[in-house]
Every structure is written in C-alpha cells, then in structure tokens.
Amino acid sequence: MIGLLVNDMEKMEIEYLVRREMEELLMDLDDHRIDQVIKHSMKERYSLLFKLFQRVASEKDCFKYMPKRSKYE
C-alpha cells in the first residue's frame, strides 16, 4: 500500500480531473460507433477511476458516478 499526502487544494484538483475523465468516458460509452472491444477497455478504466474518485470525493458525489451495471455491461 502506498500513502499519499495532499492538501485540500490538491484534493479538489484530483477530484475535478477524475470527474471530468469519468464524464468523458460515460459520453463515449453511449457512442454507438465505438467498437465493443474498446468499450470493454473503457469500462475497466472507468472502474479504476471510480475507485480513485471514491477516495477523494464525498459519498453524495460518488452516487452520481456509480457505475450502472445494466446499461454498460
């Protein structure tokens, strides 16, 4: 396990960056032109980003970005 020491401003920046990346992935997952193999990789990336997001965001914010299993699987 690796520890990370960040101040409040850095925490907010990490939260913002991860949120933007997850939003972009969600938009791309809805794009019918993207191949299913690519979408599978995108789902894995989203899952990893969501785990990181859970460490820095509030519980309320996490509910907004919780992966929807039925829609994207």
PDB file of N, H, CA, C and O in Angstrom:
ATOM      1  N   MET A   1       0.844  -1.178   0.000  1.00  0.00           N
ATOM      2  CA  MET A   1       0.000   0.000   0.000  1.00  0.00           C
ATOM      3  C   MET A   1       0.885   1.235   0.000  1.00  0.00           C
ATOM      4  O   MET A   1       1.900   1.289   0.694  1.00  0.00           O
ATOM      5  N   ILE A   2       0.491   2.217  -0.780  1.00  0.00           N
ATOM      6  H   ILE A   2      -0.334   2.174  -1.344  1.00  0.00           H
ATOM      7  CA  ILE A   2       1.254   3.456  -0.883  1.00  0.00           C
ATOM      8  C   ILE A   2       0.396   4.592  -0.315  1.00  0.00           C
ATOM      9  O   ILE A   2      -0.788   4.697  -0.636  1.00  0.00           O
ATOM     10  N   GLY A   3       0.982   5.424   0.511  1.00  0.00           N
ATOM     11  H   GLY A   3       1.943   5.339   0.771  1.00  0.00           H
ATOM     12  CA  GLY A   3       0.274   6.569   1.061  1.00  0.00           C
ATOM     13  C   GLY A   3       0.519   7.805   0.206  1.00  0.00           C
ATOM     14  O   GLY A   3       1.520   7.903  -0.504  1.00  0.00           O
ATOM     15  N   LEU A   4      -0.408   8.735   0.290  1.00  0.00           N
ATOM     16  H   LEU A   4      -1.220   8.655   0.867  1.00  0.00           H
ATOM     17  CA  LEU A   4      -0.297   9.972  -0.477  1.00  0.00           C
ATOM     18  C   LEU A   4      -0.753  11.110   0.419  1.00  0.00           C
ATOM     19  O   LEU A   4      -1.850  11.072   0.977  1.00  0.00           O
ATOM     20  N   LEU A   5       0.079  12.105   0.551  1.00  0.00           N
ATOM     21  H   LEU A   5       0.970  12.136   0.098  1.00  0.00           H
ATOM     22  CA  LEU A   5      -0.232  13.248   1.389  1.00  0.00           C
ATOM     23  C   LEU A   5      -0.495  14.448   0.486  1.00  0.00           C
ATOM     24  O   LEU A   5       0.414  14.924  -0.194  1.00  0.00           O
ATOM     25  N   VAL A   6      -1.737  14.941   0.475  1.00  0.00           N
ATOM     26  H   VAL A   6      -2.475  14.554   1.027  1.00  0.00           H
ATOM     27  CA  VAL A   6      -2.103  16.088  -0.358  1.00  0.00           C
ATOM     28  C   VAL A   6      -2.867  17.102   0.488  1.00  0.00           C
ATOM     29  O   VAL A   6      -3.510  16.749   1.477  1.00  0.00           O
ATOM     30  N   ASN A   7      -2.782  18.365   0.083  1.00  0.00           N
ATOM     31  H   ASN A   7      -2.259  18.651  -0.720  1.00  0.00           H
ATOM     32  CA  ASN A   7      -3.556  19.385   0.799  1.00  0.00           C
ATOM     33  C   ASN A   7      -4.951  19.486   0.165  1.00  0.00           C
ATOM     34  O   ASN A   7      -5.243  18.805  -0.818  1.00  0.00           O
ATOM     35  N   ASP A   8      -5.792  20.327   0.729  1.00  0.00           N
ATOM     36  H   ASP A   8      -5.555  20.880   1.527  1.00  0.00           H
ATOM     37  CA  ASP A   8      -7.181  20.431   0.267  1.00  0.00           C
ATOM     38  C   ASP A   8      -7.286  20.883  -1.187  1.00  0.00           C
ATOM     39  O   ASP A   8      -8.137  20.393  -1.929  1.00  0.00           O
ATOM     40  N   MET A   9      -6.435  21.802  -1.593  1.00  0.00           N
ATOM     41  H   MET A   9      -5.743  22.200  -0.990  1.00  0.00           H
ATOM     42  CA  MET A   9      -6.474  22.294  -2.968  1.00  0.00           C
ATOM     43  C   MET A   9      -6.101  21.179  -3.951  1.00  0.00           C
ATOM     44  O   MET A   9      -6.735  21.033  -4.996  1.00  0.00           O
ATOM     45  N   GLU A  10      -5.088  20.406  -3.619  1.00  0.00           N
ATOM     46  H   GLU A  10      -4.573  20.524  -2.770  1.00  0.00           H
ATOM     47  CA  GLU A  10      -4.688  19.295  -4.477  1.00  0.00           C
ATOM     48  C   GLU A  10      -5.766  18.212  -4.528  1.00  0.00           C
ATOM     49  O   GLU A  10      -5.997  17.608  -5.576  1.00  0.00           O
ATOM     50  N   LYS A  11      -6.414  17.973  -3.411  1.00  0.00           N
ATOM     51  H   LYS A  11      -6.227  18.464  -2.560  1.00  0.00           H
ATOM     52  CA  LYS A  11      -7.513  17.012  -3.355  1.00  0.00           C
ATOM     53  C   LYS A  11      -8.648  17.439  -4.270  1.00  0.00           C
ATOM     54  O   LYS A  11      -9.209  16.612  -4.988  1.00  0.00           O
ATOM     55  N   MET A  12      -8.990  18.712  -4.251  1.00  0.00           N
ATOM     56  H   MET A  12      -8.534  19.384  -3.667  1.00  0.00           H
ATOM     57  CA  MET A  12     -10.050  19.231  -5.117  1.00  0.00           C
ATOM     58  C   MET A  12      -9.660  19.107  -6.585  1.00  0.00           C
ATOM     59  O   MET A  12     -10.507  18.815  -7.430  1.00  0.00           O
ATOM     60  N   GLU A  13      -8.393  19.326  -6.891  1.00  0.00           N
ATOM     61  H   GLU A  13      -7.705  19.563  -6.204  1.00  0.00           H
ATOM     62  CA  GLU A  13      -7.927  19.210  -8.271  1.00  0.00           C
ATOM     63  C   GLU A  13      -7.985  17.765  -8.755  1.00  0.00           C
ATOM     64  O   GLU A  13      -8.395  17.506  -9.887  1.00  0.00           O
ATOM     65  N   ILE A  14      -7.580  16.830  -7.913  1.00  0.00           N
ATOM     66  H   ILE A  14      -7.247  17.040  -6.994  1.00  0.00           H
ATOM     67  CA  ILE A  14      -7.671  15.412  -8.263  1.00  0.00           C
ATOM     68  C   ILE A  14      -9.130  15.023  -8.498  1.00  0.00           C
ATOM     69  O   ILE A  14      -9.451  14.340  -9.470  1.00  0.00           O
ATOM     70  N   GLU A  15      -9.998  15.461  -7.608  1.00  0.00           N
ATOM     71  H   GLU A  15      -9.737  16.017  -6.818  1.00  0.00           H
ATOM     72  CA  GLU A  15     -11.434  15.171  -7.747  1.00  0.00           C
ATOM     73  C   GLU A  15     -11.978  15.726  -9.064  1.00  0.00           C
ATOM     74  O   GLU A  15     -12.731  15.048  -9.762  1.00  0.00           O
ATOM     75  N   TYR A  16     -11.601  16.939  -9.394  1.00  0.00           N
ATOM     76  H   TYR A  16     -10.990  17.490  -8.826  1.00  0.00           H
ATOM     77  CA  TYR A  16     -12.061  17.573 -10.631  1.00  0.00           C
ATOM     78  C   TYR A  16     -11.574  16.811 -11.862  1.00  0.00           C
ATOM     79  O   TYR A  16     -12.353  16.550 -12.779  1.00  0.00           O
ATOM     80  N   LEU A  17     -10.296  16.456 -11.885  1.00  0.00           N
ATOM     81  H   LEU A  17      -9.664  16.668 -11.140  1.00  0.00           H
ATOM     82  CA  LEU A  17      -9.725  15.756 -13.037  1.00  0.00           C
ATOM     83  C   LEU A  17     -10.351  14.379 -13.235  1.00  0.00           C
ATOM     84  O   LEU A  17     -10.658  13.986 -14.361  1.00  0.00           O
ATOM     85  N   VAL A  18     -10.535  13.658 -12.151  1.00  0.00           N
ATOM     86  H   VAL A  18     -10.285  13.977 -11.237  1.00  0.00           H
ATOM     87  CA  VAL A  18     -11.130  12.324 -12.253  1.00  0.00           C
ATOM     88  C   VAL A  18     -12.587  12.428 -12.690  1.00  0.00           C
ATOM     89  O   VAL A  18     -13.055  11.633 -13.505  1.00  0.00           O
ATOM     90  N   ARG A  19     -13.295  13.402 -12.150  1.00  0.00           N
ATOM     91  H   ARG A  19     -12.915  14.048 -11.488  1.00  0.00           H
ATOM     92  CA  ARG A  19     -14.699  13.598 -12.537  1.00  0.00           C
ATOM     93  C   ARG A  19     -14.813  13.899 -14.033  1.00  0.00           C
ATOM     94  O   ARG A  19     -15.666  13.330 -14.715  1.00  0.00           O
ATOM     95  N   ARG A  20     -13.972  14.776 -14.538  1.00  0.00           N
ATOM     96  H   ARG A  20     -13.280  15.239 -13.984  1.00  0.00           H
ATOM     97  CA  ARG A  20     -14.009  15.110 -15.974  1.00  0.00           C
ATOM     98  C   ARG A  20     -13.717  13.898 -16.841  1.00  0.00           C
ATOM     99  O   ARG A  20     -14.376  13.685 -17.858  1.00  0.00           O
ATOM    100  N   GLU A  21     -12.738  13.107 -16.445  1.00  0.00           N
ATOM    101  H   GLU A  21     -12.202  13.280 -15.618  1.00  0.00           H
ATOM    102  CA  GLU A  21     -12.389  11.916 -17.216  1.00  0.00           C
ATOM    103  C   GLU A  21     -13.540  10.895 -17.201  1.00  0.00           C
ATOM    104  O   GLU A  21     -13.834  10.272 -18.221  1.00  0.00           O
ATOM    105  N   MET A  22     -14.177  10.733 -16.051  1.00  0.00           N
ATOM    106  H   MET A  22     -13.938  11.239 -15.223  1.00  0.00           H
ATOM    107  CA  MET A  22     -15.305   9.790 -15.975  1.00  0.00           C
ATOM    108  C   MET A  22     -16.480  10.274 -16.822  1.00  0.00           C
ATOM    109  O   MET A  22     -17.146   9.466 -17.468  1.00  0.00           O
ATOM    110  N   GLU A  23     -16.739  11.567 -16.827  1.00  0.00           N
ATOM    111  H   GLU A  23     -16.197  12.224 -16.302  1.00  0.00           H
ATOM    112  CA  GLU A  23     -17.821  12.107 -17.658  1.00  0.00           C
ATOM    113  C   GLU A  23     -17.546  11.876 -19.141  1.00  0.00           C
ATOM    114  O   GLU A  23     -18.450  11.544 -19.907  1.00  0.00           O
ATOM    115  N   GLU A  24     -16.306  12.053 -19.528  1.00  0.00           N
ATOM    116  H   GLU A  24     -15.572  12.323 -18.906  1.00  0.00           H
ATOM    117  CA  GLU A  24     -15.936  11.826 -20.923  1.00  0.00           C
ATOM    118  C   GLU A  24     -16.098  10.351 -21.304  1.00  0.00           C
ATOM    119  O   GLU A  24     -16.571  10.031 -22.394  1.00  0.00           O
ATOM    120  N   LEU A  25     -15.703   9.470 -20.404  1.00  0.00           N
ATOM    121  H   LEU A  25     -15.318   9.730 -19.518  1.00  0.00           H
ATOM    122  CA  LEU A  25     -15.881   8.042 -20.663  1.00  0.00           C
ATOM    123  C   LEU A  25     -17.359   7.669 -20.777  1.00  0.00           C
ATOM    124  O   LEU A  25     -17.736   6.864 -21.628  1.00  0.00           O
ATOM    125  N   LEU A  26     -18.183   8.249 -19.926  1.00  0.00           N
ATOM    126  H   LEU A  26     -17.876   8.903 -19.235  1.00  0.00           H
ATOM    127  CA  LEU A  26     -19.617   7.954 -19.991  1.00  0.00           C
ATOM    128  C   LEU A  26     -20.212   8.395 -21.326  1.00  0.00           C
ATOM    129  O   LEU A  26     -21.047   7.696 -21.900  1.00  0.00           O
ATOM    130  N   MET A  27     -19.785   9.540 -21.813  1.00  0.00           N
ATOM    131  H   MET A  27     -19.106  10.107 -21.347  1.00  0.00           H
ATOM    132  CA  MET A  27     -20.268  10.002 -23.118  1.00  0.00           C
ATOM    133  C   MET A  27     -19.820   9.048 -24.229  1.00  0.00           C
ATOM    134  O   MET A  27     -20.595   8.720 -25.127  1.00  0.00           O
ATOM    135  N   ASP A  28     -18.568   8.612 -24.156  1.00  0.00           N
ATOM    136  H   ASP A  28     -17.939   8.879 -23.426  1.00  0.00           H
ATOM    137  CA  ASP A  28     -18.047   7.714 -25.182  1.00  0.00           C
ATOM    138  C   ASP A  28     -18.703   6.337 -25.118  1.00  0.00           C
ATOM    139  O   ASP A  28     -18.870   5.687 -26.150  1.00  0.00           O
ATOM    140  N   LEU A  29     -19.071   5.891 -23.940  1.00  0.00           N
ATOM    141  H   LEU A  29     -18.935   6.419 -23.101  1.00  0.00           H
ATOM    142  CA  LEU A  29     -19.738   4.594 -23.816  1.00  0.00           C
ATOM    143  C   LEU A  29     -21.113   4.605 -24.481  1.00  0.00           C
ATOM    144  O   LEU A  29     -21.608   3.558 -24.900  1.00  0.00           O
ATOM    145  N   ASP A  30     -21.717   5.758 -24.578  1.00  0.00           N
ATOM    146  H   ASP A  30     -21.315   6.608 -24.237  1.00  0.00           H
ATOM    147  CA  ASP A  30     -23.015   5.878 -25.243  1.00  0.00           C
ATOM    148  C   ASP A  30     -22.896   5.997 -26.761  1.00  0.00           C
ATOM    149  O   ASP A  30     -23.903   5.941 -27.467  1.00  0.00           O
ATOM    150  N   ASP A  31     -21.688   6.161 -27.261  1.00  0.00           N
ATOM    151  H   ASP A  31     -20.870   6.207 -26.687  1.00  0.00           H
ATOM    152  CA  ASP A  31     -21.474   6.323 -28.699  1.00  0.00           C
ATOM    153  C   ASP A  31     -21.552   4.961 -29.384  1.00  0.00           C
ATOM    154  O   ASP A  31     -20.759   4.069 -29.081  1.00  0.00           O
ATOM    155  N   HIS A  32     -22.482   4.798 -30.284  1.00  0.00           N
ATOM    156  H   HIS A  32     -23.126   5.522 -30.530  1.00  0.00           H
ATOM    157  CA  HIS A  32     -22.684   3.516 -30.962  1.00  0.00           C
ATOM    158  C   HIS A  32     -21.597   3.209 -31.996  1.00  0.00           C
ATOM    159  O   HIS A  32     -21.498   2.074 -32.461  1.00  0.00           O
ATOM    160  N   ARG A  33     -20.794   4.190 -32.357  1.00  0.00           N
ATOM    161  H   ARG A  33     -20.874   5.112 -31.979  1.00  0.00           H
ATOM    162  CA  ARG A  33     -19.747   3.978 -33.361  1.00  0.00           C
ATOM    163  C   ARG A  33     -18.500   3.309 -32.796  1.00  0.00           C
ATOM    164  O   ARG A  33     -17.657   2.829 -33.553  1.00  0.00           O
ATOM    165  N   ILE A  34     -18.378   3.275 -31.490  1.00  0.00           N
ATOM    166  H   ILE A  34     -19.063   3.665 -30.874  1.00  0.00           H
ATOM    167  CA  ILE A  34     -17.182   2.706 -30.858  1.00  0.00           C
ATOM    168  C   ILE A  34     -17.364   1.194 -30.711  1.00  0.00           C
ATOM    169  O   ILE A  34     -18.410   0.717 -30.272  1.00  0.00           O
ATOM    170  N   ASP A  35     -16.324   0.462 -31.087  1.00  0.00           N
ATOM    171  H   ASP A  35     -15.475   0.850 -31.444  1.00  0.00           H
ATOM    172  CA  ASP A  35     -16.330  -0.995 -31.056  1.00  0.00           C
ATOM    173  C   ASP A  35     -16.469  -1.520 -29.619  1.00  0.00           C
ATOM    174  O   ASP A  35     -16.029  -0.873 -28.669  1.00  0.00           O
ATOM    175  N   GLN A  36     -17.080  -2.688 -29.476  1.00  0.00           N
ATOM    176  H   GLN A  36     -17.438  -3.214 -30.248  1.00  0.00           H
ATOM    177  CA  GLN A  36     -17.313  -3.283 -28.158  1.00  0.00           C
ATOM    178  C   GLN A  36     -16.013  -3.633 -27.437  1.00  0.00           C
ATOM    179  O   GLN A  36     -15.953  -3.564 -26.210  1.00  0.00           O
ATOM    180  N   VAL A  37     -14.992  -4.001 -28.169  1.00  0.00           N
ATOM    181  H   VAL A  37     -15.041  -4.056 -29.167  1.00  0.00           H
ATOM    182  CA  VAL A  37     -13.695  -4.312 -27.547  1.00  0.00           C
ATOM    183  C   VAL A  37     -13.130  -3.057 -26.874  1.00  0.00           C
ATOM    184  O   VAL A  37     -12.609  -3.118 -25.761  1.00  0.00           O
ATOM    185  N   ILE A  38     -13.241  -1.941 -27.553  1.00  0.00           N
ATOM    186  H   ILE A  38     -13.665  -1.891 -28.458  1.00  0.00           H
ATOM    187  CA  ILE A  38     -12.773  -0.664 -26.997  1.00  0.00           C
ATOM    188  C   ILE A  38     -13.627  -0.274 -25.795  1.00  0.00           C
ATOM    189  O   ILE A  38     -13.109   0.199 -24.783  1.00  0.00           O
ATOM    190  N   LYS A  39     -14.925  -0.472 -25.912  1.00  0.00           N
ATOM    191  H   LYS A  39     -15.346  -0.855 -26.734  1.00  0.00           H
ATOM    192  CA  LYS A  39     -15.820  -0.127 -24.801  1.00  0.00           C
ATOM    193  C   LYS A  39     -15.506  -0.955 -23.562  1.00  0.00           C
ATOM    194  O   LYS A  39     -15.626  -0.465 -22.440  1.00  0.00           O
ATOM    195  N   HIS A  40     -15.109  -2.194 -23.760  1.00  0.00           N
ATOM    196  H   HIS A  40     -15.011  -2.592 -24.672  1.00  0.00           H
ATOM    197  CA  HIS A  40     -14.738  -3.028 -22.616  1.00  0.00           C
ATOM    198  C   HIS A  40     -13.543  -2.409 -21.875  1.00  0.00           C
ATOM    199  O   HIS A  40     -13.538  -2.348 -20.646  1.00  0.00           O
ATOM    200  N   SER A  41     -12.551  -1.960 -22.612  1.00  0.00           N
ATOM    201  H   SER A  41     -12.555  -2.010 -23.611  1.00  0.00           H
ATOM    202  CA  SER A  41     -11.384  -1.305 -22.005  1.00  0.00           C
ATOM    203  C   SER A  41     -11.796  -0.013 -21.309  1.00  0.00           C
ATOM    204  O   SER A  41     -11.269   0.329 -20.250  1.00  0.00           O
ATOM    205  N   MET A  42     -12.734   0.696 -21.910  1.00  0.00           N
ATOM    206  H   MET A  42     -13.162   0.419 -22.770  1.00  0.00           H
ATOM    207  CA  MET A  42     -13.207   1.946 -21.318  1.00  0.00           C
ATOM    208  C   MET A  42     -13.934   1.674 -20.003  1.00  0.00           C
ATOM    209  O   MET A  42     -13.811   2.450 -19.055  1.00  0.00           O
ATOM    210  N   LYS A  43     -14.687   0.585 -19.941  1.00  0.00           N
ATOM    211  H   LYS A  43     -14.787  -0.045 -20.711  1.00  0.00           H
ATOM    212  CA  LYS A  43     -15.384   0.214 -18.698  1.00  0.00           C
ATOM    213  C   LYS A  43     -14.393  -0.109 -17.598  1.00  0.00           C
ATOM    214  O   LYS A  43     -14.597   0.271 -16.445  1.00  0.00           O
ATOM    215  N   GLU A  44     -13.324  -0.807 -17.942  1.00  0.00           N
ATOM    216  H   GLU A  44     -13.158  -1.116 -18.878  1.00  0.00           H
ATOM    217  CA  GLU A  44     -12.290  -1.123 -16.954  1.00  0.00           C
ATOM    218  C   GLU A  44     -11.625   0.155 -16.445  1.00  0.00           C
ATOM    219  O   GLU A  44     -11.372   0.299 -15.249  1.00  0.00           O
ATOM    220  N   ARG A  45     -11.348   1.070 -17.354  1.00  0.00           N
ATOM    221  H   ARG A  45     -11.554   0.953 -18.326  1.00  0.00           H
ATOM    222  CA  ARG A  45     -10.748   2.359 -16.969  1.00  0.00           C
ATOM    223  C   ARG A  45     -11.690   3.141 -16.062  1.00  0.00           C
ATOM    224  O   ARG A  45     -11.261   3.730 -15.069  1.00  0.00           O
ATOM    225  N   TYR A  46     -12.980   3.144 -16.409  1.00  0.00           N
ATOM    226  H   TYR A  46     -13.328   2.666 -17.215  1.00  0.00           H
ATOM    227  CA  TYR A  46     -13.965   3.843 -15.600  1.00  0.00           C
ATOM    228  C   TYR A  46     -14.009   3.257 -14.189  1.00  0.00           C
ATOM    229  O   TYR A  46     -14.084   3.992 -13.204  1.00  0.00           O
ATOM    230  N   SER A  47     -13.962   1.943 -14.104  1.00  0.00           N
ATOM    231  H   SER A  47     -13.901   1.346 -14.904  1.00  0.00           H
ATOM    232  CA  SER A  47     -13.985   1.288 -12.805  1.00  0.00           C
ATOM    233  C   SER A  47     -12.787   1.711 -11.951  1.00  0.00           C
ATOM    234  O   SER A  47     -12.937   1.989 -10.762  1.00  0.00           O
ATOM    235  N   LEU A  48     -11.620   1.757 -12.550  1.00  0.00           N
ATOM    236  H   LEU A  48     -11.499   1.531 -13.517  1.00  0.00           H
ATOM    237  CA  LEU A  48     -10.414   2.181 -11.845  1.00  0.00           C
ATOM    238  C   LEU A  48     -10.517   3.641 -11.402  1.00  0.00           C
ATOM    239  O   LEU A  48     -10.171   3.977 -10.269  1.00  0.00           O
ATOM    240  N   LEU A  49     -10.991   4.502 -12.295  1.00  0.00           N
ATOM    241  H   LEU A  49     -11.271   4.229 -13.215  1.00  0.00           H
ATOM    242  CA  LEU A  49     -11.147   5.918 -11.949  1.00  0.00           C
ATOM    243  C   LEU A  49     -12.178   6.114 -10.849  1.00  0.00           C
ATOM    244  O   LEU A  49     -12.012   6.975  -9.985  1.00  0.00           O
ATOM    245  N   PHE A  50     -13.237   5.322 -10.878  1.00  0.00           N
ATOM    246  H   PHE A  50     -13.372   4.623 -11.580  1.00  0.00           H
ATOM    247  CA  PHE A  50     -14.261   5.443  -9.845  1.00  0.00           C
ATOM    248  C   PHE A  50     -13.700   5.067  -8.477  1.00  0.00           C
ATOM    249  O   PHE A  50     -14.025   5.705  -7.475  1.00  0.00           O
ATOM    250  N   LYS A  51     -12.868   4.046  -8.430  1.00  0.00           N
ATOM    251  H   LYS A  51     -12.604   3.528  -9.243  1.00  0.00           H
ATOM    252  CA  LYS A  51     -12.243   3.658  -7.156  1.00  0.00           C
ATOM    253  C   LYS A  51     -11.373   4.789  -6.619  1.00  0.00           C
ATOM    254  O   LYS A  51     -11.366   5.056  -5.417  1.00  0.00           O
ATOM    255  N   LEU A  52     -10.641   5.450  -7.508  1.00  0.00           N
ATOM    256  H   LEU A  52     -10.646   5.233  -8.484  1.00  0.00           H
ATOM    257  CA  LEU A  52      -9.827   6.597  -7.109  1.00  0.00           C
ATOM    258  C   LEU A  52     -10.723   7.748  -6.654  1.00  0.00           C
ATOM    259  O   LEU A  52     -10.432   8.420  -5.664  1.00  0.00           O
ATOM    260  N   PHE A  53     -11.812   7.965  -7.384  1.00  0.00           N
ATOM    261  H   PHE A  53     -12.049   7.419  -8.188  1.00  0.00           H
ATOM    262  CA  PHE A  53     -12.749   9.038  -7.058  1.00  0.00           C
ATOM    263  C   PHE A  53     -13.354   8.832  -5.669  1.00  0.00           C
ATOM    264  O   PHE A  53     -13.557   9.796  -4.930  1.00  0.00           O
ATOM    265  N   GLN A  54     -13.639   7.585  -5.317  1.00  0.00           N
ATOM    266  H   GLN A  54     -13.473   6.803  -5.917  1.00  0.00           H
ATOM    267  CA  GLN A  54     -14.205   7.293  -4.001  1.00  0.00           C
ATOM    268  C   GLN A  54     -13.278   7.720  -2.872  1.00  0.00           C
ATOM    269  O   GLN A  54     -13.739   8.029  -1.774  1.00  0.00           O
ATOM    270  N   ARG A  55     -12.002   7.738  -3.128  1.00  0.00           N
ATOM    271  H   ARG A  55     -11.627   7.486  -4.020  1.00  0.00           H
ATOM    272  CA  ARG A  55     -11.037   8.105  -2.084  1.00  0.00           C
ATOM    273  C   ARG A  55     -10.982   9.609  -1.821  1.00  0.00           C
ATOM    274  O   ARG A  55     -10.581  10.038  -0.739  1.00  0.00           O
ATOM    275  N   VAL A  56     -11.386  10.413  -2.813  1.00  0.00           N
ATOM    276  H   VAL A  56     -11.711  10.065  -3.692  1.00  0.00           H
ATOM    277  CA  VAL A  56     -11.253  11.859  -2.644  1.00  0.00           C
ATOM    278  C   VAL A  56     -12.594  12.595  -2.612  1.00  0.00           C
ATOM    279  O   VAL A  56     -12.646  13.742  -2.167  1.00  0.00           O
ATOM    280  N   ALA A  57     -13.668  11.970  -3.067  1.00  0.00           N
ATOM    281  H   ALA A  57     -13.626  11.038  -3.428  1.00  0.00           H
ATOM    282  CA  ALA A  57     -14.957  12.657  -3.175  1.00  0.00           C
ATOM    283  C   ALA A  57     -15.883  12.276  -2.023  1.00  0.00           C
ATOM    284  O   ALA A  57     -15.664  11.296  -1.311  1.00  0.00           O
ATOM    285  N   SER A  58     -16.916  13.085  -1.872  1.00  0.00           N
ATOM    286  H   SER A  58     -17.094  13.881  -2.450  1.00  0.00           H
ATOM    287  CA  SER A  58     -17.911  12.793  -0.841  1.00  0.00           C
ATOM    288  C   SER A  58     -18.797  11.633  -1.293  1.00  0.00           C
ATOM    289  O   SER A  58     -18.850  11.297  -2.476  1.00  0.00           O
ATOM    290  N   GLU A  59     -19.476  11.043  -0.348  1.00  0.00           N
ATOM    291  H   GLU A  59     -19.434  11.316   0.613  1.00  0.00           H
ATOM    292  CA  GLU A  59     -20.374   9.926  -0.658  1.00  0.00           C
ATOM    293  C   GLU A  59     -21.487  10.362  -1.610  1.00  0.00           C
ATOM    294  O   GLU A  59     -21.889   9.608  -2.496  1.00  0.00           O
ATOM    295  N   LYS A  60     -21.972  11.570  -1.420  1.00  0.00           N
ATOM    296  H   LYS A  60     -21.646  12.182  -0.700  1.00  0.00           H
ATOM    297  CA  LYS A  60     -23.032  12.111  -2.281  1.00  0.00           C
ATOM    298  C   LYS A  60     -22.562  12.206  -3.732  1.00  0.00           C
ATOM    299  O   LYS A  60     -23.299  11.847  -4.650  1.00  0.00           O
ATOM    300  N   ASP A  61     -21.341  12.687  -3.938  1.00  0.00           N
ATOM    301  H   ASP A  61     -20.742  12.978  -3.192  1.00  0.00           H
ATOM    302  CA  ASP A  61     -20.790  12.784  -5.287  1.00  0.00           C
ATOM    303  C   ASP A  61     -20.547  11.405  -5.894  1.00  0.00           C
ATOM    304  O   ASP A  61     -20.708  11.219  -7.101  1.00  0.00           O
ATOM    305  N   CYS A  62     -20.168  10.454  -5.075  1.00  0.00           N
ATOM    306  H   CYS A  62     -20.037  10.604  -4.095  1.00  0.00           H
ATOM    307  CA  CYS A  62     -19.901   9.103  -5.572  1.00  0.00           C
ATOM    308  C   CYS A  62     -21.172   8.455  -6.124  1.00  0.00           C
ATOM    309  O   CYS A  62     -21.111   7.706  -7.100  1.00  0.00           O
ATOM    310  N   PHE A  63     -22.305   8.735  -5.516  1.00  0.00           N
ATOM    311  H   PHE A  63     -22.354   9.344  -4.724  1.00  0.00           H
ATOM    312  CA  PHE A  63     -23.561   8.161  -6.002  1.00  0.00           C
ATOM    313  C   PHE A  63     -23.878   8.629  -7.416  1.00  0.00           C
ATOM    314  O   PHE A  63     -24.471   7.885  -8.196  1.00  0.00           O
ATOM    315  N   LYS A  64     -23.490   9.851  -7.751  1.00  0.00           N
ATOM    316  H   LYS A  64     -23.008  10.455  -7.117  1.00  0.00           H
ATOM    317  CA  LYS A  64     -23.746  10.386  -9.094  1.00  0.00           C
ATOM    318  C   LYS A  64     -22.974   9.615 -10.166  1.00  0.00           C
ATOM    319  O   LYS A  64     -23.448   9.471 -11.293  1.00  0.00           O
ATOM    320  N   TYR A  65     -21.798   9.126  -9.816  1.00  0.00           N
ATOM    321  H   TYR A  65     -21.414   9.243  -8.900  1.00  0.00           H
ATOM    322  CA  TYR A  65     -20.917   8.486 -10.796  1.00  0.00           C
ATOM    323  C   TYR A  65     -20.822   6.973 -10.624  1.00  0.00           C
ATOM    324  O   TYR A  65     -20.011   6.324 -11.285  1.00  0.00           O
ATOM    325  N   MET A  66     -21.639   6.412  -9.748  1.00  0.00           N
ATOM    326  H   MET A  66     -22.298   6.940  -9.211  1.00  0.00           H
ATOM    327  CA  MET A  66     -21.605   4.973  -9.532  1.00  0.00           C
ATOM    328  C   MET A  66     -21.900   4.252 -10.849  1.00  0.00           C
ATOM    329  O   MET A  66     -22.878   4.573 -11.524  1.00  0.00           O
ATOM    330  N   PRO A  67     -21.061   3.284 -11.216  1.00  0.00           N
ATOM    331  CA  PRO A  67     -21.265   2.584 -12.493  1.00  0.00           C
ATOM    332  C   PRO A  67     -22.637   1.915 -12.565  1.00  0.00           C
ATOM    333  O   PRO A  67     -23.094   1.283 -11.612  1.00  0.00           O
ATOM    334  N   LYS A  68     -23.268   2.071 -13.708  1.00  0.00           N
ATOM    335  H   LYS A  68     -22.897   2.585 -14.481  1.00  0.00           H
ATOM    336  CA  LYS A  68     -24.569   1.460 -13.932  1.00  0.00           C
ATOM    337  C   LYS A  68     -24.336   0.136 -14.647  1.00  0.00           C
ATOM    338  O   LYS A  68     -24.088   0.120 -15.852  1.00  0.00           O
ATOM    339  N   ARG A  69     -24.410  -0.946 -13.936  1.00  0.00           N
ATOM    340  H   ARG A  69     -24.611  -0.933 -12.957  1.00  0.00           H
ATOM    341  CA  ARG A  69     -24.075  -2.260 -14.484  1.00  0.00           C
ATOM    342  C   ARG A  69     -24.984  -2.667 -15.639  1.00  0.00           C
ATOM    343  O   ARG A  69     -24.498  -3.189 -16.642  1.00  0.00           O
ATOM    344  N   SER A  70     -26.258  -2.447 -15.525  1.00  0.00           N
ATOM    345  H   SER A  70     -26.654  -2.023 -14.710  1.00  0.00           H
ATOM    346  CA  SER A  70     -27.180  -2.927 -16.550  1.00  0.00           C
ATOM    347  C   SER A  70     -27.007  -2.198 -17.872  1.00  0.00           C
ATOM    348  O   SER A  70     -27.214  -2.793 -18.930  1.00  0.00           O
ATOM    349  N   LYS A  71     -26.635  -0.933 -17.839  1.00  0.00           N
ATOM    350  H   LYS A  71     -26.467  -0.450 -16.979  1.00  0.00           H
ATOM    351  CA  LYS A  71     -26.553  -0.144 -19.067  1.00  0.00           C
ATOM    352  C   LYS A  71     -25.273  -0.419 -19.846  1.00  0.00           C
ATOM    353  O   LYS A  71     -25.298  -0.462 -21.076  1.00  0.00           O
ATOM    354  N   TYR A  72     -24.164  -0.604 -19.153  1.00  0.00           N
ATOM    355  H   TYR A  72     -24.144  -0.569 -18.154  1.00  0.00           H
ATOM    356  CA  TYR A  72     -22.879  -0.695 -19.832  1.00  0.00           C
ATOM    357  C   TYR A  72     -22.261  -2.084 -19.818  1.00  0.00           C
ATOM    358  O   TYR A  72     -21.086  -2.227 -20.155  1.00  0.00           O
ATOM    359  N   GLU A  73     -22.997  -3.093 -19.448  1.00  0.00           N
ATOM    360  H   GLU A  73     -23.952  -2.977 -19.174  1.00  0.00           H
ATOM    361  CA  GLU A  73     -22.420  -4.444 -19.471  1.00  0.00           C
ATOM    362  C   GLU A  73     -23.072  -5.283 -20.527  1.00  0.00           C
ATOM    363  O   GLU A  73     -22.717  -6.450 -20.694  1.00  0.00           O
TER     364      GLU A  73
END
